[in-house]
Amino acid sequence: MTIEKATVFVIRKVNFKDSDYVVTLFGRGSGKFAGIAKGARKLESKFGGVFDLLNMVEVVFYQSSGLDFISEAELIENWEGMRNSGEAIDAGLRSARMVNKLLEEGQREIKAYDLIEETLSSLDESQVRSRVVELSFYLKLFRHLGYQPQLMECSRCGRPVEDEDPIKFSPEAGGVVCTKCSTGNEFQISAGLRKVFVKLIRTPQSKVKRLKVTENQLQEGFTLLDRFGQFHFGQKLILRAGSSPEPL
């Protein structure tokens, strides 16, 4: 068996047998993988609370054909500030759920790893607008995985789409649609939301908390990405604004 060491995020955790955890981890170089932490649920376990969801952990593990075996784990960051805010921790948990659903076992996505770290660091700050950070996370993650919505040019003909209000949007076509290419089956988004999306994509994740986004734009943005994600990934990925995260 090959011994490996990696710095990872805990993105999923389930009980296994009487005292173990099976954890899904995501590392910058190791990618997404699952491992078993023997005895981690025991009160006297050497792992303690190391494998709490969203923790950044350094692990030593043995690779195998099935579940990897985790022999050592050391906590690097547990985002205490984020955990003191119900809204922030919910946003973090939903983000982890998204990563777990979109990435395959063994998939390496360095940009996605860096994005998670930047997102959790932002959520860890006091008085942060968690839902703005979360919406930006989804947009950037889609972009890194090759599914960024087309926002400026018609996704059917490539012509610039004017800043009319409302703007037609088609998940099937991949983004905004001009009047000439419209089939009448698109749904409508506000010109304000398009501007917000462009700003979120262009702004570093550490700075999106400074952007002005209204509650209506947040609600509209999550609804749009929910429909966009359902079409392109074949499953519901994003929960409605204000709801609690589903189990990981």
GUFI-320867 format. One line per field, with one value per residue (C-alpha): residue in three letters; x, y, z; residue number from 1. Coordinates in steps of 0.1 Angstrom, whole numbers. Each point is the difference from the previous one (the first is absolute). Example, Ala and Ser with C-alpha at 12.3 -4.5 7.8 and 13.67 -1.06 7.14 Angstrom:
2
code: ALA, SER
X: 123, 14
Y: -45, 34
Z: 78, -7
pos: 1, 2
This chain:
248
code: MET, THR, ILE, GLU, LYS, ALA, THR, VAL, PHE, VAL, ILE, ARG, LYS, VAL, ASN, PHE, LYS, ASP, SER, ASP, TYR, VAL, VAL, THR, LEU, PHE, GLY, ARG, GLY, SER, GLY, LYS, PHE, ALA, GLY, ILE, ALA, LYS, GLY, ALA, ARG, LYS, LEU, GLU, SER, LYS, PHE, GLY, GLY, VAL, PHE, ASP, LEU, LEU, ASN, MET, VAL, GLU, VAL, VAL, PHE, TYR, GLN, SER, SER, GLY, LEU, ASP, PHE, ILE, SER, GLU, ALA, GLU, LEU, ILE, GLU, ASN, TRP, GLU, GLY, MET, ARG, ASN, SER, GLY, GLU, ALA, ILE, ASP, ALA, GLY, LEU, ARG, SER, ALA, ARG, MET, VAL, ASN, LYS, LEU, LEU, GLU, GLU, GLY, GLN, ARG, GLU, ILE, LYS, ALA, TYR, ASP, LEU, ILE, GLU, GLU, THR, LEU, SER, SER, LEU, ASP, GLU, SER, GLN, VAL, ARG, SER, ARG, VAL, VAL, GLU, LEU, SER, PHE, TYR, LEU, LYS, LEU, PHE, ARG, HIS, LEU, GLY, TYR, GLN, PRO, GLN, LEU, MET, GLU, CYS, SER, ARG, CYS, GLY, ARG, PRO, VAL, GLU, ASP, GLU, ASP, PRO, ILE, LYS, PHE, SER, PRO, GLU, ALA, GLY, GLY, VAL, VAL, CYS, THR, LYS, CYS, SER, THR, GLY, ASN, GLU, PHE, GLN, ILE, SER, ALA, GLY, LEU, ARG, LYS, VAL, PHE, VAL, LYS, LEU, ILE, ARG, THR, PRO, GLN, SER, LYS, VAL, LYS, ARG, LEU, LYS, VAL, THR, GLU, ASN, GLN, LEU, GLN, GLU, GLY, PHE, THR, LEU, LEU, ASP, ARG, PHE, GLY, GLN, PHE, HIS, PHE, GLY, GLN, LYS, LEU, ILE, LEU, ARG, ALA, GLY, SER, SER, PRO, GLU, PRO, LEU
X: 0, 12, 2, -11, -3, -24, -16, -38, -34, -26, -30, -20, -1, -21, 0, 14, -3, 1, 27, 14, -6, 1, 11, 1, 29, 11, 36, 19, 22, -18, -34, -31, 2, -16, 17, -8, 10, 1, -14, -5, -34, 14, 2, 37, 8, 32, -19, -23, -21, 26, -25, -28, -14, 18, 32, 33, 21, 34, -4, 23, -17, 6, -14, -19, -24, -30, -1, 33, 11, 7, 27, 7, -19, 9, -24, 13, -31, -36, -14, -12, -14, -21, -13, -13, -24, -29, -3, 37, 4, -31, 15, 32, -18, -20, 33, 16, -31, 3, 37, -8, -28, 19, 34, 7, 21, 37, -8, 26, -11, 27, -21, -30, 22, 13, -36, -12, 28, -7, -38, 4, 25, -26, -28, 23, 0, -24, -31, 5, -30, 2, -25, 20, 31, -19, -16, 35, 14, -25, 6, 37, -2, -21, 26, 29, -19, -9, -36, 1, -33, 4, -10, 10, -5, -29, 6, -15, 14, 28, -13, 2, -31, -11, -6, -38, -22, -9, 25, -8, 20, 1, 17, -1, 18, 24, -8, -16, -19, -6, -35, 6, 10, -27, -24, -23, 9, 27, -5, 8, 27, 5, 27, 11, 7, 21, 21, 4, 10, 27, 13, 1, 18, 26, 6, 24, -18, 17, -16, -36, -13, 5, -24, -35, -26, -37, -20, -22, 31, 13, -33, -1, 36, -4, -31, 18, 30, -24, -17, 33, 16, -30, 3, 38, 6, -33, -7, -9, 31, -8, -25, -23, 12, -8, -3, 21, 26, -11, 20, 34
Y: 0, 35, 25, 35, 34, 27, 32, -4, 13, -23, 2, -30, -23, -30, -25, -34, -31, 6, 26, 11, 28, -2, 35, 15, 23, 25, 11, 23, -27, -31, 9, -15, -34, -19, -15, -19, 14, -29, 7, 37, 0, -13, 26, -8, 0, 16, 17, 20, 25, 1, -13, 25, 12, 28, -4, 4, -30, -15, -38, -29, -29, -33, -3, -32, -13, 8, 25, 16, -5, 32, -6, 36, 33, 34, 30, 30, 23, -4, 34, 9, 33, -16, -26, 28, 12, -23, 17, -3, -37, -8, 17, -19, -34, 6, 9, -32, -20, 16, -10, -36, -3, 15, -16, -36, -23, 7, 33, 27, 36, 24, 31, -15, -8, 36, 13, -21, 14, 36, -5, -15, 27, 26, -17, 0, 38, 19, 17, -16, -3, -38, -4, 24, -20, -33, 12, 11, -34, -18, 22, -4, -37, -4, 20, -21, -32, 14, 10, 38, 15, 22, 35, 26, -16, -20, -37, -9, 24, 18, 35, 24, 1, 35, 11, -2, -9, -27, -22, -34, -30, -36, -27, -23, 25, 8, 36, 32, 0, 30, 10, -14, -34, -3, -29, 13, -28, 18, 15, 36, 15, 36, 21, 7, -37, -3, 29, -16, -34, 17, 18, -31, -20, 28, 8, -21, -21, 17, 33, -9, 8, 37, -2, 14, -27, 4, -28, -2, -5, -27, -18, 3, -10, -33, -8, 5, -22, -26, -4, 3, -27, -23, 0, -3, -25, -19, 6, 28, 15, 33, 6, 30, 31, -2, -38, -23, -23, -35, -29, -5
Z: 0, -8, 28, -8, 18, -10, 12, -5, 7, 16, -23, 12, 30, 8, 29, -8, 22, 37, 4, -34, -25, -37, -11, -35, -3, -27, -3, -23, -14, 11, -14, 14, 18, 28, 30, 32, 34, 23, 35, -7, 18, 33, 27, 5, -37, -11, -27, 23, -20, -28, -25, 6, -34, -17, 21, -18, 11, -8, -4, -4, -18, -17, -35, -8, -27, 23, 27, 10, 36, 19, 26, 12, -1, 13, 0, -18, 0, 13, -9, 35, -12, -26, 25, 22, -27, -10, -34, -7, 9, -20, -30, 5, 3, -32, -18, 12, -11, -35, -3, 11, -26, -29, 4, -8, 22, -7, -19, 5, -3, 14, -8, 18, 30, 2, -4, 29, 22, -10, 6, 35, 8, -10, 19, 31, 2, 21, -14, -35, -23, -2, -29, -22, 6, -6, -33, -12, 9, -22, -29, 2, 6, -31, -20, 12, -10, -35, 6, 4, -12, -31, 11, -26, -34, -13, 8, -33, -26, 19, -5, 29, 21, 9, 35, -3, 29, 3, -18, -13, 14, -11, 20, -30, -22, 27, 9, -13, -33, -23, -12, -35, 13, 26, -3, 26, 24, 19, 34, 9, 22, 10, -15, 36, 6, -31, 12, 34, -15, -22, 31, 21, -27, -5, 37, 21, 25, 29, -11, -11, 35, -9, -30, 3, -7, 9, 17, -32, -21, 23, -2, -37, -4, 20, -19, -33, 9, 14, -34, -19, 22, -2, -38, -4, 29, 0, 37, 24, 13, 16, 28, 1, 18, 37, 2, 21, -17, -8, 16, -16
pos: 1, 2, 3, 4, 5, 6, 7, 8, 9, 10, 11, 12, 13, 14, 15, 16, 17, 18, 19, 20, 21, 22, 23, 24, 25, 26, 27, 28, 29, 30, 31, 32, 33, 34, 35, 36, 37, 38, 39, 40, 41, 42, 43, 44, 45, 46, 47, 48, 49, 50, 51, 52, 53, 54, 55, 56, 57, 58, 59, 60, 61, 62, 63, 64, 65, 66, 67, 68, 69, 70, 71, 72, 73, 74, 75, 76, 77, 78, 79, 80, 81, 82, 83, 84, 85, 86, 87, 88, 89, 90, 91, 92, 93, 94, 95, 96, 97, 98, 99, 100, 101, 102, 103, 104, 105, 106, 107, 108, 109, 110, 111, 112, 113, 114, 115, 116, 117, 118, 119, 120, 121, 122, 123, 124, 125, 126, 127, 128, 129, 130, 131, 132, 133, 134, 135, 136, 137, 138, 139, 140, 141, 142, 143, 144, 145, 146, 147, 148, 149, 150, 151, 152, 153, 154, 155, 156, 157, 158, 159, 160, 161, 162, 163, 164, 165, 166, 167, 168, 169, 170, 171, 172, 173, 174, 175, 176, 177, 178, 179, 180, 181, 182, 183, 184, 185, 186, 187, 188, 189, 190, 191, 192, 193, 194, 195, 196, 197, 198, 199, 200, 201, 202, 203, 204, 205, 206, 207, 208, 209, 210, 211, 212, 213, 214, 215, 216, 217, 218, 219, 220, 221, 222, 223, 224, 225, 226, 227, 228, 229, 230, 231, 232, 233, 234, 235, 236, 237, 238, 239, 240, 241, 242, 243, 244, 245, 246, 247, 248
